[in-house]
Amino acid sequence: AQRVTQPEKLLSVFKGAPVELKCNYSYSGSPELFWYVQYSRQRLQLLLRHISRESIKGFTADLNKGETSFHLKKPFAQEEDSAMYYCALSGNTGFQKLVFGTGTRLLVSP
Amino acid sequence: DAGVIQSPRHEVTEMGQEVTLRCKPISGHDYLFWYRQTMMRGLELLIYFNNNVPIDDSGMPEDRFSAKMPNASFSTLKIQPSEPRDSAVYFCASSPSRQSNYGYTFGSGTRLTVV
């Protein structure tokens, strides 16, 4: 069964501090991992996906199959990063539905 | 493309009333999903369709909930009768077949309040 765990409901940091949003997953096959972001009262948007190894808005995430993790990181948080972040997983064979974690609210204070 | 369009944006209704939420997916997307978002449980998948056919409705909480997709450009989620515990934000999302490269595209959501 697919499962995504985001252990922190809330992460509060000061502007300029490093940020790490934790995501662990459980899946027997080869996973596809994603991070979605939801700014206040807006729609969910795809932030980044592990397959593309990209950096978006200064955020990066590395898939660690040994630790079954896909933590989201940013070296210097900005106030505009305050949002809800969801980690999501699907399988990579054929079409498989996305399973989301429960989300972590990031609050960046000035 | 205007993206995934949901209506209404907000809905306030009294307990016991029927509520219908609407969604127009992105043209060409084969898959459509309905999610419910609450503070306690985050994002829950209710049901999804492929080429207008329901594939997995295991997330539909109970018989009061039903969803249809009569054609490729329209889907509804109906709650009858509604209860206060149904209050949540309901998101629709669509995806092309090769979604692993694209993820899902979400609509703006419908904020439902049942009083």
Chai-1 contact restraints between the chains, C-beta under 6 A:
chainA,res_idxA,chainB,res_idxB,connection_type,confidence,min_distance_angstrom,max_distance_angstrom,comment,restraint_id
A,E32,B,S100,contact,1.0,0.0,6.0,A-B,restraint_1
A,F34,B,G103,contact,1.0,0.0,6.0,A-B,restraint_2
A,R43,B,F106,contact,1.0,0.0,6.0,A-B,restraint_3
A,R43,B,S108,contact,1.0,0.0,6.0,A-B,restraint_4
A,L44,B,F106,contact,1.0,0.0,6.0,A-B,restraint_5
A,L46,B,G103,contact,1.0,0.0,6.0,A-B,restraint_6
A,N92,B,S100,contact,1.0,0.0,6.0,A-B,restraint_7
A,F95,B,S97,contact,1.0,0.0,6.0,A-B,restraint_8
A,F100,B,L43,contact,1.0,0.0,6.0,A-B,restraint_9
A,T102,B,G42,contact,1.0,0.0,6.0,A-B,restraint_10
A,G103,B,G42,contact,1.0,0.0,6.0,A-B,restraint_11
